[in-house]
Amino acid sequence: MDFNFLKIARSMLRNQLGTDIVSNNLANIGTTGFKKDSQFTDWLIEAMADGGARRYTDFGQGEIKRTDNPLDMALSSRGFFVLDDGGSAVFTRDGHFRVSQDGFIESQNGYLLMGDHGPISILAREGVPGQVEISTEGLVYIDGLEVDRLLIAAIDDMQSLQKVGANIFRAGEGQLIYQLEPESIHVEQGVLEGSNVEPVQEMVRLIELQRNYESTQRVARAMDSVEGRAISLSDYR
């Protein structure tokens, strides 16, 4: 393939990936705890067919919004809530929890919230859900009695986290995962962390990507037309 056409193809691939990323960010403006993705170009592998375009996740803090629901929680610090996905740990910043049929705190998609001692039950002595209080250090109280502490984890390489849907992350194989100490976290109760997507910035970026894609497409068409004419002239001679 002609070198100029290859450069154009790579540019179009990068713009296409960027458009997909921004569109997904905009679709999740209202998703609790959502972390937006961005794009960068790895120039060391730019010669590859995919144009060197890569995505990474921005783990910046989202806006904290009050709900006054005692099972809504947000981290205004680093770290992730740890959930049990059938025996393996997954991670989220989405603190919109509920009570399971068995009296445990779970995510909206049914993953159990983990504490130091395992899944956290909010059943009081009478076998009915008690009043839940969460301290800023993650201590869990049921009707005034301390029962557990939230398991808040950090991952050594944040970019190794893989989005697996429903605002859930899974750690890459071999990654160092460790529990944060109480003084390193700040849990807020009765609030939720919103998405960290900034709509205006994303819309501006989307317009830029679309314009770049269209202009590159026009250049490709023009080059194709010129090459076609050159071939025709060569055949005529």
C-alpha positions as CSV (number, residue, x, y, z in Angstrom):
1,M,0.0,0.0,0.0
2,D,1.2,3.5,-0.8
3,F,2.8,5.2,2.3
4,N,0.5,8.2,2.1
5,F,-2.6,6.0,1.9
6,L,-1.3,4.1,4.9
7,K,-0.9,7.3,7.0
8,I,-4.5,8.3,6.0
9,A,-5.9,4.9,7.0
10,R,-4.1,5.1,10.4
11,S,-5.5,8.6,11.0
12,M,-9.0,7.5,10.2
13,L,-8.7,4.5,12.5
14,R,-7.5,6.8,15.3
15,N,-10.5,9.2,14.7
16,Q,-12.9,6.3,14.6
17,L,-11.6,5.0,18.0
18,G,-11.8,8.5,19.5
19,T,-15.4,8.9,18.3
20,D,-16.4,5.5,19.8
21,I,-14.7,6.5,23.2
22,V,-16.4,10.0,23.3
23,S,-19.8,8.6,22.3
24,N,-19.6,6.0,25.2
25,N,-18.5,8.8,27.6
26,L,-21.5,10.9,26.6
27,A,-23.8,7.9,27.0
28,N,-22.7,7.6,30.6
29,I,-23.0,11.2,31.8
30,G,-25.7,10.1,34.3
31,T,-24.0,6.8,35.3
32,T,-23.1,6.7,39.0
33,G,-19.3,6.4,39.5
34,F,-18.6,6.1,35.8
35,K,-15.0,6.8,34.8
36,K,-14.5,8.3,31.4
37,D,-12.1,6.9,28.8
38,S,-9.6,9.0,26.8
39,Q,-7.3,8.3,23.8
40,F,-3.6,8.5,23.2
41,T,-1.3,7.5,20.4
42,D,1.6,5.2,21.1
43,W,4.1,6.5,18.6
44,L,6.4,3.6,19.2
45,I,3.9,1.3,17.6
46,E,2.3,3.8,15.3
47,A,3.6,1.8,12.3
48,M,1.1,-1.0,13.2
49,A,-2.0,-1.4,11.2
50,D,-4.2,0.0,14.0
51,G,-2.4,3.4,13.9
52,G,-1.0,3.1,17.5
53,A,-4.3,4.4,19.0
54,R,-4.9,3.3,22.6
55,R,-7.5,4.1,25.2
56,Y,-7.0,4.7,28.9
57,T,-9.3,5.4,31.8
58,D,-9.4,8.7,33.7
59,F,-10.0,7.8,37.3
60,G,-10.5,11.4,38.4
61,Q,-13.1,12.1,41.1
62,G,-16.7,12.7,40.1
63,E,-19.1,15.1,41.7
64,I,-20.5,14.0,45.1
65,K,-24.3,14.2,45.1
66,R,-26.5,13.8,48.2
67,T,-29.3,11.3,48.2
68,D,-29.9,10.7,52.0
69,N,-30.3,7.0,51.3
70,P,-28.3,5.2,54.0
71,L,-27.2,2.5,51.6
72,D,-25.8,5.0,49.1
73,M,-22.0,5.5,49.7
74,A,-19.2,7.4,47.9
75,L,-15.5,7.4,48.2
76,S,-14.0,10.9,48.2
77,S,-10.6,9.4,48.3
78,R,-8.7,6.8,46.3
79,G,-9.7,3.2,46.2
80,F,-12.6,1.0,45.2
81,F,-15.5,-0.9,46.8
82,V,-14.8,-4.6,46.6
83,L,-17.6,-6.9,45.4
84,D,-17.9,-10.7,45.3
85,D,-18.5,-12.0,41.8
86,G,-19.1,-15.6,42.6
87,G,-15.9,-16.1,44.5
88,S,-13.6,-13.6,42.7
89,A,-13.2,-10.0,43.5
90,V,-14.3,-7.2,41.3
91,F,-14.2,-3.5,41.9
92,T,-16.4,-0.4,41.6
93,R,-16.8,3.2,42.5
94,D,-20.5,2.9,42.2
95,G,-21.8,3.0,45.7
96,H,-25.5,2.7,44.9
97,F,-26.3,-0.4,47.1
98,R,-29.4,-2.2,48.3
99,V,-30.3,-5.0,50.6
100,S,-30.4,-8.6,49.2
101,Q,-33.2,-11.0,50.1
102,D,-30.8,-12.6,52.6
103,G,-30.1,-9.3,54.3
104,F,-26.7,-8.6,52.8
105,I,-25.6,-5.3,51.2
106,E,-25.3,-5.8,47.4
107,S,-24.8,-3.8,44.2
108,Q,-27.7,-3.1,41.9
109,N,-26.6,-6.1,39.8
110,G,-26.5,-8.5,42.7
111,Y,-22.8,-8.5,43.7
112,L,-22.2,-8.7,47.4
113,L,-20.4,-5.8,49.1
114,M,-17.3,-7.1,50.9
115,G,-16.0,-6.2,54.4
116,D,-13.0,-7.4,56.4
117,H,-15.0,-10.4,57.4
118,G,-16.7,-11.2,54.1
119,P,-20.1,-10.1,52.8
120,I,-21.8,-7.5,55.0
121,S,-25.1,-8.5,56.7
122,I,-27.3,-5.7,58.0
123,L,-29.7,-8.0,59.9
124,A,-30.1,-7.1,63.5
125,R,-30.6,-9.7,66.3
126,E,-34.3,-10.0,65.5
127,G,-33.5,-11.1,62.0
128,V,-34.7,-7.9,60.4
129,P,-32.6,-5.2,58.7
130,G,-31.2,-2.7,61.2
131,Q,-30.2,0.9,60.9
132,V,-27.0,1.2,58.9
133,E,-24.4,3.8,59.7
134,I,-21.0,4.0,57.9
135,S,-18.1,6.0,59.4
136,T,-15.7,8.0,57.2
137,E,-13.1,5.3,57.9
138,G,-15.5,2.6,56.6
139,L,-16.7,1.1,59.9
140,V,-20.1,-0.4,59.6
141,Y,-22.6,-0.1,62.4
142,I,-26.0,-1.8,62.7
143,D,-28.3,-0.3,65.3
144,G,-25.2,1.3,66.9
145,L,-23.1,-1.9,67.1
146,E,-19.9,-2.2,65.1
147,V,-20.2,-5.3,62.8
148,D,-17.5,-4.9,60.2
149,R,-15.4,-2.5,58.1
150,L,-15.7,-1.9,54.4
151,L,-13.0,-3.5,52.3
152,I,-11.6,-0.7,50.3
153,A,-8.9,-1.8,47.8
154,A,-6.3,-0.1,45.6
155,I,-4.7,-1.6,42.5
156,D,-1.0,-1.0,41.8
157,D,-1.5,-0.4,38.1
158,M,-4.8,1.4,37.6
159,Q,-4.6,1.1,33.8
160,S,-4.6,-2.7,34.1
161,L,-8.2,-2.6,35.3
162,Q,-10.6,-3.9,32.7
163,K,-14.1,-2.6,32.3
164,V,-16.5,-5.6,32.3
165,G,-19.8,-3.7,32.2
166,A,-22.3,-2.4,34.8
167,N,-19.6,0.0,36.1
168,I,-17.5,-3.0,37.3
169,F,-13.7,-3.4,36.9
170,R,-11.7,-6.5,37.0
171,A,-7.9,-6.5,37.8
172,G,-5.5,-7.7,35.2
173,E,-3.7,-11.0,35.9
174,G,-0.8,-10.7,38.3
175,Q,-1.6,-7.2,39.5
176,L,-0.9,-6.1,43.0
177,I,-4.1,-5.5,45.0
178,Y,-4.0,-4.3,48.5
179,Q,-6.4,-3.0,51.2
180,L,-6.2,0.6,52.1
181,E,-5.7,1.6,55.7
182,P,-8.5,3.5,57.4
183,E,-6.5,6.8,57.4
184,S,-6.1,6.6,53.6
185,I,-9.8,6.4,52.8
186,H,-12.9,8.7,53.2
187,V,-16.3,7.2,52.9
188,E,-19.4,9.3,52.8
189,Q,-22.9,7.9,53.5
190,G,-26.1,9.1,52.0
191,V,-24.3,10.4,48.8
192,L,-23.2,9.1,45.4
193,E,-20.3,9.9,43.2
194,G,-21.4,11.0,39.8
195,S,-19.8,10.4,36.5
196,N,-16.5,12.3,35.9
197,V,-17.6,13.0,32.3
198,E,-17.6,16.8,31.4
199,P,-20.3,17.1,28.7
200,V,-19.1,20.3,27.1
201,Q,-15.5,19.0,26.7
202,E,-16.7,15.7,25.3
203,M,-19.0,17.5,22.8
204,V,-16.2,19.7,21.6
205,R,-13.9,16.7,21.2
206,L,-16.6,14.8,19.3
207,I,-17.0,17.7,16.8
208,E,-13.2,17.9,16.3
209,L,-13.0,14.1,15.7
210,Q,-15.8,14.2,13.2
211,R,-14.3,17.1,11.3
212,N,-10.9,15.4,11.2
213,Y,-12.4,12.2,10.0
214,E,-14.3,14.0,7.2
215,S,-11.3,16.0,6.1
216,T,-9.1,12.9,6.0
217,Q,-11.8,11.1,4.1
218,R,-11.9,13.9,1.5
219,V,-8.1,13.7,1.1
220,A,-8.3,10.0,0.6
221,R,-10.9,10.4,-2.1
222,A,-8.8,13.1,-3.8
223,M,-5.7,11.0,-3.8
224,D,-7.6,8.0,-5.1
225,S,-9.0,10.1,-7.9
226,V,-5.5,11.4,-8.8
227,E,-4.1,7.9,-8.8
228,G,-7.0,6.7,-10.9
229,R,-6.3,9.4,-13.5
230,A,-2.6,8.6,-13.5
231,I,-3.3,5.0,-14.2
232,S,-5.7,6.0,-17.0
233,L,-3.1,8.2,-18.6
234,S,-0.5,5.4,-18.4
235,D,-2.8,3.0,-20.1
236,Y,-3.6,5.5,-22.8
237,R,0.1,5.9,-23.6
